[in-house]
Amino acid sequence: MAPRTYSMHRRSTLVAETRERMLDVAVDLFATGGAAAVTKAEVARRADVSASTVGNHFERIEDLLAAVIQRIVETIEVPDASVLDVAQTLPDRIRALTVALFSFYDRSQRWYNALGAGDASIPAVAKANATVRDGISALLRVALEGAPDPQLPKVAAAMLHPLVLLAFKDAGLSRDEAIEVVAESLVQRASSSSGHERTS
């Protein structure tokens, strides 16, 4: 009985490794060519398995794409309200928010671009885009809660956009320099809305 248990365990491990290898290939295909590049035939070829093996793990191409998108969303780690844990004042929250979002855009640009350019008619892509968008919106709401300037959330949403970071980098500034400029601009706006610094 023991040899059979070992054999079943080994087989289970091999099956899991094969699935991960196919998924790695599919993620790379998605990153370079979007959803259209992810086909069972190409995954089979690049993962060095048969097309039927791909089909055994992912019955429909939609199942494979859903697994790819899930992997990407887990990888990019959309920041949440925990990034504000040590920020007590509004200026501190603005700075923490700016660091979190620009760092997120910087480290996940490849995936963020791939998702944004993905076919929104594919349920997994639409769901992932909504998850990222909703996560960022929720973080903005928490960070700017109680801001005296009613326009500040809209201004922050515009200034803390990935294309703004890209524009700074295209102009020759680093991510950290962009963080400093944008954060201080937002803090200044928040502080000047009533003529003195708010700390609520």
N, C-alpha and C positions, 0 to 999 in steps of 0.2 A: 504493500500500500504506500509506503514511503516513496519509492521511486516514482509512482504515478503522481503523488502530490508535488514532488519536485518538478516533474515534467509539465504538469499543468501550470505551476507557478512560472516556469521558464517560458512556456508558450504565452501566458498572459503578459509577461514582461516584453516579449518580442512583439506582440500585437500592439501594445501601448507605444513601444518605440517606433514601430512602423507608422502608426497614426500621427505621432509627433513629427516624424520626418516629412510626411505628406503635408501636414499643416504648416511646417516651416517653409516648405516650397511654395505653398499657396499664398502665404503671407508675403513672401518676396515677390511673387508674381503680382499680387494686388498692389504692392507698394510701387512697383515700376510701371504697371500698365492698367491699373484699376480693375474693376470687376470683370471686364471683358477679357482680360488676360488670364483669368482663373478658369481653366477648363480641366475636366477630368483627364483628358488625354495628355495635356502638358504636365499636369501634376504627376501622372504616372511615369512619364518619360524622365522628368527631372529627379523624381524620388527613386527611380529604378525599381518600380513595382509594376504589376499589371493593371490595366484599366479596371478589371474586375475587383482587384484589391481596393482600389480607390472607392469603387461602388459599394463594397462591403462595409466600409467605414462611413461613407457619406452617400446615402442612397440618391439624393438629388443634389444638383449643383447648388441649390439654395441652402442646403444643409452645410455644405463645405464653406460657402460664403459667410454663413452665420457664425461658424466656428472661427473663421479668419477675423471677422469683425470683433467678435468677443475677445480674441487674443489681443487685438490692437487696442481696444478700450482698456483692457487690464494693463497693458504695457504703458500707455501714456499717462495713467494716473492723474485724472482730472483733479485739481486741488479742491478741497472742501473747507468748511468753516474752521477746521482744526488749525489751519495756517494762521488764524487770528488769535489763537489761545493766549499768547503773551502780549497782545496789543490791547491796551486799556483805553486809550484816547482815540478820537477820530483821526488825528494826524498819524498816529501809530498804525491804526487799522488801514489807512490809505497806503502807507508805505508797505505794510505786510501784503496787502492785496496786490500792489504793483509788482513786488518781488515774486509773489506766487504765480501770477498770470504770465508775466514776461519770461520767467524761468520755465514755465509749462510750455509756452509757445516755442521757446528756444530748443528745449530737449525733445519735443515731439513734432517738430516741423514736418518731417517726412510723413509721419502718420496723419497729422492734422490735415496736410495738403491732400493726401490720398483719400481721406474720408470726405473732405469738402468737395473734391472733384468726382466723388463716386456717384453712381447712378441712384438718384433719390427714389426711383421706382422700385429698387430692391429693398424689401422690408428691413433687412439687417443693416443696410447702410443708413436708411432713414432713421431707424431706431438709435443707431450709434450717434448720428449727428444730433438728434434730439437730446440724448443723454449728455453729450458734451456741452451743448448749448444751455440746457437746463441747469447743469452743474455750475457753469460760469455765472449764469444769471442769479442763481441762489447765493453764490459767494458774494457777488456785487451787492445784493440786497442786505445781507448780514453785515458786510463791512461798512456800508454807508448808512446804516439805520440811524436815525436821529440827526442826520446832516441838516444844518440850518438852511442850506441852499437847495431849493426843490429841483433845480436843474442839475445839481451835482451828479446824481446817478446817470443821467443821460450823457453828460460830458465825460464821466469816467468810462462809461461803456464804449464811447467813441475813441477815447485816448488809450484805452487798454485793449485795443484790437490787435490781432496778430500782424496786420498790415502796417500798423504804426511802428511796431518793433522792426519789421522788415525795412521800412523807410529809414529809420535811424541807422540800421546796419549798412544799408546801401549808401548812406551819407558818410560812412566811415566811423561811426560811433559803436562802441561795444554794447553788449546787452546791459552791463552794469551802469554805463553812462546813460543809456536810454531810461533805465529804471530811475536813476537819480533825477533826470530832467522831468520826466512825466510825474513821478511821485511829488516832487516839490511844486510843480504847477498845480496839481490837484489839491495839495495841502494849502497852498496860497489862496486858491479859490475858496476852499472851505473856510479858511481863517478870515478872509476879508469880507465874507458875506454879511457879517454884522459889525464889522469894524474892529473886532478883536478875535483872538484865537479861541475856538470852541474846543472843549475837551470831552464833550459828551459822546 
